[in-house]
Amino acid sequence: MNKKTVRDIDVKGKKVLVRCDFNVPQDENGNITDTRRIVSSLPTIKYLLEQGAKVILCSHLGRPKGEFKKEFSLAPIAKELSKQLGIEVKLAKDVIGESAKELTDNIKEGEVVLLENVRFHREETDNDPEFAKKLASFAEVYVNDAFGTAHRAHASTAGIANYLPAVSGFLIEKELNFMGNALENPERPFVAILGGKKVSDKIGVIDSLLEKVDTLIIGGGMAYTFFKSMGYNVGNSICELDKLDLAKELMEKAKAKGVKLMLPVDTKVGKEFSKDTESKVVKYTEIPDGWEGFDIGTETIKMYQEELKKAKTVVWNGPVGLFEFEQFAVGTNAIAKCLSEVDAITIIGGGDSAAAIEKAGLSDKFSHISTGGGASLEFLEGKKLPGIECLLNK
């Protein structure tokens, strides 16, 4: 982490624009169903208030595609933030219009203003310089604390840094320290678990991790592409036929690097994609026609748990089964429970794996749960993230 943070800059009496990630799930009545991202932003906001800054917050929510849509308003976020901070968070009715200008013009030390959803403007995702400049005109310092969008070069995540001194908040600092240390200087054995549907989504990550880990555990839908590449029948399981050669290459590469690449030895298959479908556990070499693989099997769970108990650093990205359906969440829950008990640095790479852990009620048992799915994937892949590259170096 060679980037400056809020600690490295004087904010007293200054207007500070903080890009947060308040892209939180809501139910049909607009109630927030998971406040984790809001809570993760509090340390930076509280620190700025304690330092006597005038705090202006901005974020996106969903994909309103450049127009105002009531269901994507940040009003519920302002309400939740007011509750969490114990002070009124004033919501602007727009992003760079009259309301935003008036509220930011009159903000006092120790006050918080939240601008409306930045994605109500197409210019945000286009990284339009004029739009970034207008946003920047409200403040004297820019803080990026939105790790979840750090892999996007948008106006409020990257463009704005052309017009204001730019530093990171505590959340981005924490994300980079945990993930950075795991990748650069891990305590060994270092084990990575990769799940999710497709090999193609994770090619870069697998490639990058094969340079670093001692063991790579594969689960989820992408396992079936590996089985197929070995010549086995996968029934109706998800499988990328155009990636069979790639799966073979990755197995060869693991062998050449001396990395233990672990694939399921059995799998739980179902008759159809539904939560009550008939299911059974079969060997990975014996998936019947017409059946579809939805979870890792009992032998695989035992084998993976044994390996994880020996680990000192574990990075997990992607569930190992269809965890949304109770009967196919067994593998993911068993891995989560095992990891919550091991004596190791345990890092969850955001997205669905974070949701699965939240669902299992184990989130407080991990060293770090990333707030960014896509961003953590690109970071694991060794890519440069525009929202971090644009910040000032120490």
C-alpha positions as CSV (number, residue, x, y, z in Angstrom):
1,M,0.0,0.0,0.0
2,N,2.2,2.8,-1.3
3,K,-0.8,5.2,-1.7
4,K,-1.6,8.1,0.6
5,T,-4.5,7.7,2.9
6,V,-6.7,10.3,4.7
7,R,-4.1,10.2,7.5
8,D,-1.6,11.8,5.2
9,I,-3.5,14.9,4.4
10,D,-4.8,17.8,6.4
11,V,-8.6,18.0,6.2
12,K,-9.5,20.4,9.0
13,G,-12.1,22.9,7.8
14,K,-11.9,21.5,4.3
15,K,-14.7,20.1,2.1
16,V,-13.8,16.4,1.4
17,L,-15.6,14.4,-1.3
18,V,-15.7,10.7,-0.4
19,R,-16.6,8.1,-3.1
20,C,-18.2,5.3,-1.1
21,D,-19.7,2.0,-2.3
22,F,-23.3,2.1,-1.1
23,N,-24.5,-0.3,-3.8
24,V,-26.5,-2.4,-1.3
25,P,-29.3,-4.9,-1.9
26,Q,-32.9,-3.8,-1.1
27,D,-36.2,-5.6,-0.9
28,E,-39.3,-4.6,-3.0
29,N,-40.2,-2.0,-0.3
30,G,-36.8,-0.3,-0.5
31,N,-35.6,-1.7,2.8
32,I,-31.9,-2.4,2.9
33,T,-31.3,-6.1,3.4
34,D,-27.5,-6.1,3.9
35,T,-25.9,-3.0,5.4
36,R,-22.3,-4.4,5.2
37,R,-21.1,-1.9,2.7
38,I,-22.5,1.0,4.6
39,V,-20.9,-0.2,7.8
40,S,-17.6,-0.6,6.1
41,S,-17.6,3.0,5.1
42,L,-18.1,4.3,8.7
43,P,-14.4,4.4,9.9
44,T,-13.4,6.8,7.1
45,I,-16.5,9.0,7.5
46,K,-16.1,9.1,11.4
47,Y,-12.4,9.9,11.1
48,L,-13.0,12.8,8.8
49,L,-15.8,14.2,11.1
50,E,-13.4,13.9,14.1
51,Q,-10.8,15.8,12.1
52,G,-13.2,18.7,11.5
53,A,-13.8,18.1,7.8
54,K,-17.0,19.0,5.9
55,V,-17.9,15.6,4.5
56,I,-19.6,15.2,1.1
57,L,-20.4,11.6,0.1
58,C,-21.2,10.1,-3.3
59,S,-22.0,6.6,-4.6
60,H,-23.8,4.7,-7.2
61,L,-26.7,2.2,-6.6
62,G,-27.7,-0.3,-9.2
63,R,-27.7,0.4,-12.9
64,P,-30.2,3.3,-13.6
65,K,-28.4,3.8,-17.0
66,G,-28.1,7.6,-16.9
67,E,-31.6,8.6,-15.9
68,F,-33.4,9.4,-12.6
69,K,-35.3,6.4,-11.4
70,K,-36.9,6.5,-7.9
71,E,-36.0,2.9,-7.0
72,F,-32.3,3.8,-7.4
73,S,-32.5,6.9,-5.2
74,L,-30.0,7.0,-2.3
75,A,-32.8,8.2,0.1
76,P,-32.8,4.8,2.0
77,I,-29.0,5.1,2.3
78,A,-29.1,8.6,3.8
79,K,-31.6,7.3,6.3
80,E,-29.5,4.3,7.3
81,L,-26.3,6.5,7.5
82,S,-28.1,9.0,9.7
83,K,-29.0,6.2,12.1
84,Q,-25.4,4.7,12.0
85,L,-23.7,8.1,12.5
86,G,-26.2,9.5,15.0
87,I,-26.4,12.8,13.0
88,E,-28.6,13.9,10.1
89,V,-27.1,13.1,6.7
90,K,-28.6,15.6,4.2
91,L,-29.5,14.1,0.8
92,A,-29.1,16.3,-2.2
93,K,-32.0,16.0,-4.8
94,D,-29.4,15.8,-7.6
95,V,-25.8,15.1,-8.3
96,I,-24.3,18.3,-9.7
97,G,-27.4,20.5,-9.9
98,E,-28.9,23.3,-7.8
99,S,-29.7,21.1,-4.7
100,A,-26.1,19.6,-4.6
101,K,-24.6,23.1,-5.1
102,E,-26.7,24.7,-2.3
103,L,-26.0,21.9,0.2
104,T,-22.3,21.8,-0.4
105,D,-21.9,25.6,-0.5
106,N,-23.5,25.8,3.0
107,I,-22.0,22.7,4.6
108,K,-20.3,23.3,8.0
109,E,-17.5,21.4,9.8
110,G,-18.8,18.1,11.2
111,E,-21.7,17.9,8.8
112,V,-22.4,15.3,6.2
113,V,-24.1,15.7,2.8
114,L,-24.9,12.8,0.4
115,L,-25.2,13.5,-3.3
116,E,-27.8,11.6,-5.3
117,N,-26.9,8.4,-7.3
118,V,-23.9,9.4,-9.6
119,R,-25.2,6.9,-12.2
120,F,-28.3,9.1,-12.8
121,H,-25.8,10.7,-15.2
122,R,-24.4,8.7,-18.2
123,E,-21.3,10.9,-17.9
124,E,-20.4,9.0,-14.7
125,T,-19.7,5.7,-16.5
126,D,-18.3,7.5,-19.5
127,N,-15.7,9.1,-17.2
128,D,-16.7,12.4,-18.8
129,P,-14.1,15.1,-17.8
130,E,-16.6,17.9,-17.5
131,F,-18.8,15.9,-15.2
132,A,-15.8,14.9,-13.1
133,K,-14.7,18.6,-12.9
134,K,-18.2,19.7,-11.7
135,L,-18.1,17.0,-9.0
136,A,-14.6,18.1,-8.0
137,S,-15.8,21.8,-7.8
138,F,-17.7,20.9,-4.6
139,A,-14.6,19.9,-2.6
140,E,-11.0,20.6,-1.9
141,V,-9.9,17.0,-1.2
142,Y,-11.0,13.7,-2.8
143,V,-11.1,10.4,-0.9
144,N,-11.8,7.1,-2.7
145,D,-13.1,4.4,-0.3
146,A,-15.2,2.4,-2.8
147,F,-13.2,-0.7,-3.4
148,G,-16.1,-2.4,-5.0
149,T,-15.8,0.0,-8.0
150,A,-12.1,0.5,-8.0
151,H,-11.7,-1.6,-11.1
152,R,-13.9,0.8,-13.1
153,A,-12.5,4.0,-14.6
154,H,-15.6,6.2,-13.9
155,A,-15.8,9.9,-13.3
156,S,-16.3,9.6,-9.5
157,T,-13.8,6.8,-9.1
158,A,-10.9,7.9,-11.3
159,G,-11.6,11.0,-13.4
160,I,-12.1,13.3,-10.4
161,A,-8.5,12.7,-9.3
162,N,-7.4,14.9,-12.2
163,Y,-8.8,17.9,-10.4
164,L,-8.3,17.3,-6.6
165,P,-5.6,15.9,-4.4
166,A,-6.7,12.2,-4.1
167,V,-6.1,9.8,-1.3
168,S,-7.6,6.5,-0.1
169,G,-10.0,5.9,2.8
170,F,-9.5,3.2,5.4
171,L,-11.6,0.5,3.6
172,I,-9.4,0.6,0.5
173,E,-6.3,0.6,2.7
174,K,-7.6,-2.5,4.5
175,E,-8.5,-4.3,1.3
176,L,-5.1,-3.6,-0.3
177,N,-3.2,-4.6,2.9
178,F,-5.0,-7.9,3.4
179,M,-5.1,-9.0,-0.2
180,G,-1.7,-7.5,-1.0
181,N,0.0,-9.3,1.8
182,A,-1.7,-12.6,1.0
183,L,-0.4,-12.4,-2.6
184,E,3.1,-10.9,-2.0
185,N,4.1,-12.4,1.3
186,P,1.7,-15.2,2.4
187,E,2.3,-17.5,5.3
188,R,2.5,-20.9,3.9
189,P,0.9,-23.3,3.0
190,F,-1.1,-20.8,0.9
191,V,-4.3,-22.3,-0.5
192,A,-6.8,-20.7,-2.9
193,I,-10.3,-21.9,-3.4
194,L,-12.0,-20.9,-6.7
195,G,-15.6,-21.6,-7.4
196,G,-18.2,-20.0,-9.6
197,K,-19.8,-21.1,-12.9
198,K,-17.2,-20.6,-15.6
199,V,-13.5,-21.2,-16.1
200,S,-13.5,-18.3,-18.6
201,D,-14.4,-15.8,-15.8
202,K,-11.4,-17.0,-13.8
203,I,-8.7,-17.7,-16.4
204,G,-6.5,-14.8,-15.4
205,V,-7.0,-15.5,-11.7
206,I,-6.1,-19.2,-12.0
207,D,-3.1,-18.2,-14.1
208,S,-1.9,-15.6,-11.6
209,L,-2.5,-17.8,-8.5
210,L,-0.6,-20.8,-10.0
211,E,2.5,-18.5,-9.7
212,K,1.8,-18.0,-5.9
213,V,-0.2,-20.8,-4.2
214,D,0.8,-24.2,-2.9
215,T,-2.7,-25.7,-3.5
216,L,-5.5,-24.6,-5.8
217,I,-8.9,-26.1,-4.9
218,I,-11.6,-26.0,-7.7
219,G,-15.3,-26.1,-7.1
220,G,-18.5,-24.8,-8.6
221,G,-19.7,-25.1,-12.1
222,M,-16.3,-24.7,-13.6
223,A,-15.2,-28.1,-12.3
224,Y,-17.3,-29.8,-15.0
225,T,-15.3,-28.2,-17.8
226,F,-12.2,-29.8,-16.2
227,F,-13.9,-33.2,-16.0
228,K,-15.0,-33.0,-19.7
229,S,-11.5,-32.1,-20.7
230,M,-10.3,-35.3,-19.1
231,G,-12.8,-37.2,-21.3
232,Y,-15.6,-37.8,-18.8
233,N,-19.3,-37.4,-19.3
234,V,-20.8,-34.4,-17.4
235,G,-24.5,-35.0,-18.3
236,N,-26.4,-31.7,-18.4
237,S,-23.8,-29.9,-16.1
238,I,-22.6,-26.4,-17.0
239,C,-19.6,-26.9,-19.3
240,E,-17.6,-24.6,-21.6
241,L,-16.8,-26.8,-24.6
242,D,-14.6,-24.1,-26.1
243,K,-12.4,-24.1,-23.0
244,L,-11.5,-27.8,-22.8
245,D,-7.9,-27.2,-24.1
246,L,-7.5,-24.4,-21.7
247,A,-8.5,-26.6,-18.7
248,K,-5.9,-29.2,-19.8
249,E,-3.3,-26.4,-20.1
250,L,-4.0,-25.2,-16.6
251,M,-3.7,-28.7,-15.2
252,E,-0.3,-29.1,-17.0
253,K,0.8,-25.7,-15.7
254,A,-0.1,-26.6,-12.1
255,K,1.9,-29.8,-12.5
256,A,4.9,-28.0,-14.0
257,K,4.8,-25.4,-11.1
258,G,4.5,-28.1,-8.4
259,V,1.1,-26.7,-7.4
260,K,-1.4,-29.2,-6.1
261,L,-4.5,-28.7,-8.2
262,M,-7.5,-30.3,-6.5
263,L,-10.7,-31.2,-8.3
264,P,-13.9,-32.8,-6.8
265,V,-13.8,-36.6,-6.6
266,D,-17.6,-36.8,-6.3
267,T,-20.5,-34.5,-7.1
268,K,-24.1,-34.0,-6.0
269,V,-26.3,-34.1,-9.1
270,G,-29.9,-33.1,-9.6
271,K,-32.5,-34.0,-12.2
272,E,-33.3,-30.4,-13.0
273,F,-32.6,-26.8,-11.9
274,S,-35.0,-26.4,-9.0
275,K,-34.7,-26.4,-5.3
276,D,-36.8,-29.6,-4.7
277,T,-35.3,-31.7,-7.5
278,E,-34.4,-35.3,-6.9
279,S,-30.6,-35.5,-6.2
280,K,-27.9,-38.0,-5.5
281,V,-24.1,-38.1,-5.0
282,V,-22.0,-39.8,-7.7
283,K,-18.3,-40.2,-8.5
284,Y,-17.0,-37.4,-10.8
285,T,-16.4,-40.1,-13.5
286,E,-20.0,-41.4,-13.4
287,I,-22.3,-38.4,-13.9
288,P,-25.3,-39.9,-15.6
289,D,-26.9,-38.5,-18.8
290,G,-29.7,-36.1,-18.1
291,W,-28.4,-35.1,-14.7
292,E,-26.7,-31.9,-13.7
293,G,-24.0,-31.3,-11.2
294,F,-24.9,-28.7,-8.5
295,D,-22.5,-29.2,-5.6
296,I,-19.4,-31.0,-4.4
297,G,-20.0,-34.4,-2.9
298,T,-19.3,-35.8,0.6
299,E,-15.9,-37.3,-0.2
300,T,-14.8,-34.1,-1.8
301,I,-15.9,-32.0,1.3
302,K,-13.8,-34.3,3.5
303,M,-10.8,-34.1,1.2
304,Y,-11.0,-30.3,0.9
305,Q,-11.4,-29.8,4.7
306,E,-8.3,-31.9,5.3
307,E,-6.3,-29.7,3.0
308,L,-7.7,-26.5,4.5
309,K,-6.8,-27.5,8.1
310,K,-3.1,-27.5,7.1
311,A,-3.3,-24.0,5.5
312,K,-1.9,-20.8,6.9
313,T,-3.3,-18.4,4.3
314,V,-6.5,-19.0,2.4
315,V,-8.1,-16.9,-0.3
316,W,-11.6,-18.0,-1.3
317,N,-13.5,-16.6,-4.4
318,G,-16.8,-18.1,-5.6
319,P,-19.1,-20.7,-4.0
320,V,-18.5,-24.4,-4.7
321,G,-22.1,-25.2,-5.4
322,L,-25.5,-23.8,-6.1
323,F,-25.7,-22.3,-2.6
324,E,-29.0,-20.5,-3.2
325,F,-30.8,-23.9,-3.0
326,E,-30.6,-25.4,0.5
327,Q,-29.8,-29.0,-0.7
328,F,-26.9,-27.8,-2.9
329,A,-25.5,-25.4,-0.3
330,V,-23.9,-28.2,1.7
331,G,-20.5,-28.0,0.2
332,T,-20.2,-24.2,0.4
333,N,-21.5,-24.2,4.0
334,A,-19.0,-27.0,5.0
335,I,-16.1,-25.1,3.5
336,A,-17.3,-21.9,5.2
337,K,-17.5,-23.6,8.6
338,C,-14.2,-25.3,8.2
339,L,-12.5,-22.0,7.3
340,S,-14.1,-20.2,10.2
341,E,-12.3,-22.6,12.5
342,V,-8.8,-22.9,10.9
343,D,-5.8,-21.1,12.4
344,A,-5.0,-19.1,9.3
345,I,-5.4,-15.8,7.6
346,T,-8.7,-16.3,5.8
347,I,-9.7,-13.9,3.0
348,I,-13.0,-14.0,1.2
349,G,-13.0,-12.3,-2.2
350,G,-16.4,-10.6,-2.1
351,G,-19.5,-11.3,-4.3
352,D,-21.3,-14.6,-3.9
353,S,-18.8,-16.2,-1.5
354,A,-19.3,-13.2,0.9
355,A,-23.1,-13.6,0.5
356,A,-22.9,-17.4,1.3
357,I,-20.9,-16.6,4.5
358,E,-23.3,-13.9,5.5
359,K,-26.2,-16.4,5.0
360,A,-24.3,-19.0,7.1
361,G,-23.9,-16.4,9.9
362,L,-20.1,-16.8,10.0
363,S,-18.9,-13.4,8.7
364,D,-17.3,-12.4,12.0
365,K,-15.1,-15.5,11.9
366,F,-12.9,-14.5,8.9
367,S,-9.8,-12.3,8.8
368,H,-11.2,-10.3,5.9
369,I,-14.3,-10.3,3.7
370,S,-13.8,-8.1,0.7
371,T,-16.5,-5.6,-0.3
372,G,-15.7,-5.9,-4.0
373,G,-16.4,-9.0,-6.1
374,G,-15.1,-7.9,-9.5
375,A,-12.4,-5.6,-8.0
376,S,-11.0,-8.3,-5.8
377,L,-10.9,-10.7,-8.7
378,E,-9.0,-8.2,-10.9
379,F,-6.7,-7.5,-7.9
380,L,-6.0,-11.3,-7.5
381,E,-5.3,-11.4,-11.2
382,G,-2.6,-8.8,-10.7
383,K,-4.4,-6.1,-12.8
384,K,-4.0,-2.4,-12.0
385,L,-7.2,-0.9,-10.7
386,P,-8.0,2.6,-12.1
387,G,-9.6,3.8,-8.8
388,I,-6.4,3.1,-7.0
389,E,-3.8,4.0,-9.6
390,C,-5.2,7.6,-9.7
391,L,-4.4,8.2,-6.0
392,L,-1.3,10.0,-4.8
393,N,1.7,8.0,-3.9
394,K,3.3,8.2,-0.5
